[in-house]
């Protein structure tokens, strides 16, 4: 008889298709669960990484209040770091000639808010573009991007103190908080350098230096020099 068994074949075909769908459904479910689990795991990992980054960022941008020492003629450290250079150089832009320099390196774990070394007035402010050599190299002061803040002190009267904020390999943003003409008290916040950097302090020869190479200093607190 013609076409015998075709109906059964159609039924079997339908059953096979539906069976495949029935088998595929839990497979898709398992794959979906695996994908969703992976997405959840990746999301948790990313959140944990962000959490570590957030804690580091809050730690890095910490801004403690300085316990500013009292006394006449004191010059406190503008930065938190390690003194690695004490020398004499010629600085004509603000100091007007030969002066003393104290340079300190700020690592990524140091506080990066800077403080005014003396009470006085901002009479010089200049931003200079430059390179981004490692701040661990003392010669970076002459070629790296920097912001130079000149302060004419009122204690001691009319003495000039220069503060140069120097960018490094990582520190590529210097944010001065002051403008020309601003009146400052010793220990006031003057700037922020993001990540590892260097700060130079220029002093007249009449200042007696109170620190030595290797000393660790605290911004707004440690006495760098004194006018006696």
Buried (B, 14 or more C-beta within 10 A) or exposed (E): EEEEEEEEEEEEEEEEEEEEEEEEEEEEEEEEEEEEEEEEEEEEEEEEEEEEEEEEEEEBEEEEEBEBEEEEBBBBBBBBBBBBBBEEBEBEEBBEEEBBBBBBBBBBEBBBBBBBBBBBBBBBBEEEEBEBBBBEBBEBBEBBBBBBBBBBBBBBEEBBBBBBBBBBBBBBEBEBBBEEEBEBEBBBBBBBBBBBBBBBBBBBEEBEBBBEEEBEBBBBBBBBBBBE
